[in-house]
Amino acid sequence: LRLHWYGNDQAFAQTMLDAGIEGLRRNKEQAGLVTNTPIDVYVYPNYTDMKDAILYEPSWTGGQAYSDFNIVIMGLSGSDSTWDKNTIIHELTHILVGQFTFSCIGTLPGWIEEGLAMFSEGELDSSMQSQLDDAIKNDSLISIRSLNGGFSELPDKANLSYSQSYSIIRFLIDTYGQEKMTQLLIAIRDAKPIDDALREVYEFDT
């Protein structure tokens, strides 16, 4: 893991590097995801500087992973160190998932990719958990099929998409174990449609 630091707080650089190393450990333990290739993480002092370095991302984006190039670009919140550390873990997970599932013909559903990234961060924060609980209570969850593609530009809907994806991945890993998740990712890498892959590994579909 190579950290390229553009922030002003040099002391915080080691904290972020440690968070990245922890993220690699969690992904190996929880989902069997590892890398044999160096990953470059570019950390900007704020979101504005980070967004100036890329062409386009939704307004709520705090980081971006480019698995084809083993590069993570992210900005610092300036106020929430826990959020910053979770961001580096989240984006590193995208790199590992992208490396593992790369296929010229297969596609990875958004709920799997984002769910694994959220799961690697740890527990949902209280606001996202509350939003998820309310959606369950009010029967206003987003359908899993709708979570196959990219998430909404609307922050509230995007947050619910992330929370639901986390919940699904946590259910699958906690209930059926890490090996089944690895098998699912392999099936997707082998270009099997998501429902076929789910039936093969878990004996149920979306």
RAVEN-V337204 format. One record per residue. N is the residue number from 1. RES is the residue in one small letter. PHI is phi in whole degrees, 0 to 359 (* if undefined). NEAR is the number of other ideal C-beta (glycine too) atoms within 12 Angstrom. D_LAST is the distance of its C-alpha to the last C-alpha in whole Angstrom. Layout:
n=N res=RES phi=PHI near=NEAR d_last=D_LAST
n=N res=RES phi=PHI near=NEAR d_last=D_LAST
//
This chain:
n=1 res=l phi=* near=29 d_last=35
n=2 res=r phi=242 near=19 d_last=38
n=3 res=l phi=262 near=27 d_last=38
n=4 res=h phi=251 near=22 d_last=40
n=5 res=w phi=254 near=25 d_last=41
n=6 res=y phi=249 near=24 d_last=43
n=7 res=g phi=281 near=28 d_last=43
n=8 res=n phi=273 near=15 d_last=46
n=9 res=d phi=271 near=18 d_last=45
n=10 res=q phi=295 near=15 d_last=46
n=11 res=a phi=295 near=13 d_last=46
n=12 res=f phi=284 near=24 d_last=42
n=13 res=a phi=301 near=24 d_last=41
n=14 res=q phi=295 near=17 d_last=41
n=15 res=t phi=298 near=23 d_last=39
n=16 res=m phi=290 near=42 d_last=36
n=17 res=l phi=296 near=27 d_last=37
n=18 res=d phi=298 near=21 d_last=37
n=19 res=a phi=296 near=35 d_last=33
n=20 res=g phi=297 near=42 d_last=32
n=21 res=i phi=297 near=23 d_last=33
n=22 res=e phi=297 near=25 d_last=31
n=23 res=g phi=297 near=41 d_last=28
n=24 res=l phi=296 near=32 d_last=29
n=25 res=r phi=296 near=21 d_last=29
n=26 res=r phi=299 near=32 d_last=26
n=27 res=n phi=294 near=38 d_last=24
n=28 res=k phi=294 near=22 d_last=26
n=29 res=e phi=284 near=19 d_last=26
n=30 res=q phi=272 near=34 d_last=22
n=31 res=a phi=227 near=37 d_last=20
n=32 res=g phi=69 near=24 d_last=23
n=33 res=l phi=262 near=35 d_last=23
n=34 res=v phi=224 near=23 d_last=27
n=35 res=t phi=223 near=26 d_last=29
n=36 res=n phi=250 near=12 d_last=32
n=37 res=t phi=243 near=20 d_last=33
n=38 res=p phi=301 near=18 d_last=35
n=39 res=i phi=247 near=36 d_last=33
n=40 res=d phi=263 near=24 d_last=35
n=41 res=v phi=245 near=41 d_last=34
n=42 res=y phi=257 near=32 d_last=36
n=43 res=v phi=248 near=42 d_last=37
n=44 res=y phi=261 near=31 d_last=38
n=45 res=p phi=291 near=25 d_last=40
n=46 res=n phi=201 near=22 d_last=38
n=47 res=y phi=290 near=29 d_last=35
n=48 res=t phi=297 near=17 d_last=38
n=49 res=d phi=296 near=20 d_last=39
n=50 res=m phi=297 near=30 d_last=36
n=51 res=k phi=291 near=22 d_last=35
n=52 res=d phi=293 near=16 d_last=38
n=53 res=a phi=271 near=26 d_last=37
n=54 res=i phi=233 near=24 d_last=34
n=55 res=l phi=281 near=10 d_last=34
n=56 res=y phi=200 near=11 d_last=31
n=57 res=e phi=211 near=25 d_last=28
n=58 res=p phi=304 near=21 d_last=27
n=59 res=s phi=298 near=14 d_last=30
n=60 res=w phi=270 near=20 d_last=28
n=61 res=t phi=290 near=27 d_last=28
n=62 res=g phi=251 near=34 d_last=30
n=63 res=g phi=195 near=41 d_last=29
n=64 res=q phi=212 near=33 d_last=27
n=65 res=a phi=248 near=37 d_last=26
n=66 res=y phi=239 near=25 d_last=27
n=67 res=s phi=293 near=27 d_last=26
n=68 res=d phi=296 near=12 d_last=28
n=69 res=f phi=243 near=17 d_last=31
n=70 res=n phi=57 near=26 d_last=30
n=71 res=i phi=234 near=28 d_last=31
n=72 res=v phi=243 near=44 d_last=30
n=73 res=i phi=240 near=36 d_last=32
n=74 res=m phi=211 near=46 d_last=32
n=75 res=g phi=247 near=35 d_last=35
n=76 res=l phi=269 near=33 d_last=36
n=77 res=s phi=288 near=26 d_last=36
n=78 res=g phi=85 near=20 d_last=39
n=79 res=s phi=214 near=10 d_last=39
n=80 res=d phi=230 near=14 d_last=36
n=81 res=s phi=293 near=20 d_last=36
n=82 res=t phi=296 near=18 d_last=33
n=83 res=w phi=300 near=25 d_last=31
n=84 res=d phi=298 near=37 d_last=33
n=85 res=k phi=294 near=33 d_last=32
n=86 res=n phi=294 near=35 d_last=28
n=87 res=t phi=297 near=38 d_last=28
n=88 res=i phi=293 near=47 d_last=30
n=89 res=i phi=295 near=40 d_last=27
n=90 res=h phi=301 near=40 d_last=24
n=91 res=e phi=289 near=48 d_last=25
n=92 res=l phi=297 near=49 d_last=26
n=93 res=t phi=298 near=47 d_last=23
n=94 res=h phi=301 near=42 d_last=22
n=95 res=i phi=297 near=43 d_last=25
n=96 res=l phi=295 near=40 d_last=24
n=97 res=v phi=295 near=40 d_last=20
n=98 res=g phi=298 near=36 d_last=21
n=99 res=q phi=296 near=28 d_last=24
n=100 res=f phi=289 near=35 d_last=22
n=101 res=t phi=257 near=35 d_last=19
n=102 res=f phi=304 near=23 d_last=22
n=103 res=s phi=206 near=19 d_last=21
n=104 res=c phi=286 near=9 d_last=23
n=105 res=i phi=236 near=13 d_last=20
n=106 res=g phi=274 near=23 d_last=17
n=107 res=t phi=231 near=22 d_last=15
n=108 res=l phi=260 near=37 d_last=14
n=109 res=p phi=303 near=35 d_last=11
n=110 res=g phi=302 near=31 d_last=13
n=111 res=w phi=293 near=40 d_last=11
n=112 res=i phi=283 near=42 d_last=12
n=113 res=e phi=298 near=41 d_last=15
n=114 res=e phi=286 near=36 d_last=16
n=115 res=g phi=296 near=40 d_last=15
n=116 res=l phi=296 near=47 d_last=17
n=117 res=a phi=296 near=42 d_last=20
n=118 res=m phi=292 near=42 d_last=20
n=119 res=f phi=298 near=39 d_last=19
n=120 res=s phi=293 near=41 d_last=22
n=121 res=e phi=291 near=38 d_last=24
n=122 res=g phi=118 near=23 d_last=24
n=123 res=e phi=294 near=17 d_last=24
n=124 res=l phi=297 near=26 d_last=23
n=125 res=d phi=288 near=20 d_last=26
n=126 res=s phi=299 near=11 d_last=27
n=127 res=s phi=291 near=17 d_last=27
n=128 res=m phi=290 near=29 d_last=23
n=129 res=q phi=296 near=23 d_last=22
n=130 res=s phi=296 near=16 d_last=24
n=131 res=q phi=296 near=29 d_last=22
n=132 res=l phi=295 near=31 d_last=19
n=133 res=d phi=300 near=19 d_last=21
n=134 res=d phi=295 near=18 d_last=22
n=135 res=a phi=295 near=23 d_last=19
n=136 res=i phi=294 near=17 d_last=18
n=137 res=k phi=298 near=11 d_last=21
n=138 res=n phi=266 near=11 d_last=21
n=139 res=d phi=55 near=9 d_last=18
n=140 res=s phi=239 near=16 d_last=17
n=141 res=l phi=293 near=25 d_last=14
n=142 res=i phi=279 near=31 d_last=13
n=143 res=s phi=297 near=17 d_last=9
n=144 res=i phi=299 near=27 d_last=7
n=145 res=r phi=299 near=17 d_last=7
n=146 res=s phi=290 near=20 d_last=11
n=147 res=l phi=270 near=33 d_last=11
n=148 res=n phi=291 near=27 d_last=10
n=149 res=g phi=264 near=20 d_last=14
n=150 res=g phi=290 near=20 d_last=17
n=151 res=f phi=272 near=32 d_last=18
n=152 res=s phi=298 near=21 d_last=20
n=153 res=e phi=286 near=15 d_last=24
n=154 res=l phi=283 near=14 d_last=24
n=155 res=p phi=306 near=19 d_last=25
n=156 res=d phi=297 near=21 d_last=24
n=157 res=k phi=291 near=23 d_last=20
n=158 res=a phi=297 near=28 d_last=20
n=159 res=n phi=299 near=29 d_last=21
n=160 res=l phi=295 near=35 d_last=18
n=161 res=s phi=299 near=39 d_last=16
n=162 res=y phi=295 near=38 d_last=17
n=163 res=s phi=296 near=38 d_last=17
n=164 res=q phi=295 near=38 d_last=14
n=165 res=s phi=299 near=39 d_last=13
n=166 res=y phi=302 near=38 d_last=15
n=167 res=s phi=298 near=33 d_last=14
n=168 res=i phi=294 near=38 d_last=11
n=169 res=i phi=296 near=39 d_last=13
n=170 res=r phi=298 near=28 d_last=15
n=171 res=f phi=300 near=21 d_last=14
n=172 res=l phi=295 near=33 d_last=12
n=173 res=i phi=287 near=31 d_last=16
n=174 res=d phi=295 near=16 d_last=18
n=175 res=t phi=275 near=15 d_last=16
n=176 res=y phi=246 near=21 d_last=16
n=177 res=g phi=95 near=19 d_last=18
n=178 res=q phi=293 near=24 d_last=19
n=179 res=e phi=298 near=17 d_last=19
n=180 res=k phi=296 near=26 d_last=16
n=181 res=m phi=296 near=38 d_last=15
n=182 res=t phi=299 near=29 d_last=17
n=183 res=q phi=297 near=24 d_last=16
n=184 res=l phi=297 near=42 d_last=13
n=185 res=l phi=296 near=39 d_last=15
n=186 res=i phi=295 near=25 d_last=17
n=187 res=a phi=297 near=29 d_last=15
n=188 res=i phi=291 near=35 d_last=14
n=189 res=r phi=300 near=24 d_last=18
n=190 res=d phi=278 near=21 d_last=18
n=191 res=a phi=72 near=18 d_last=17
n=192 res=k phi=279 near=26 d_last=14
n=193 res=p phi=303 near=21 d_last=11
n=194 res=i phi=303 near=33 d_last=8
n=195 res=d phi=292 near=21 d_last=6
n=196 res=d phi=296 near=20 d_last=9
n=197 res=a phi=296 near=33 d_last=10
n=198 res=l phi=297 near=29 d_last=7
n=199 res=r phi=296 near=16 d_last=9
n=200 res=e phi=296 near=20 d_last=12
n=201 res=v phi=269 near=27 d_last=12
n=202 res=y phi=250 near=25 d_last=11
n=203 res=e phi=69 near=13 d_last=10
n=204 res=f phi=210 near=19 d_last=7
n=205 res=d phi=249 near=17 d_last=4
n=206 res=t phi=304 near=20 d_last=0
//
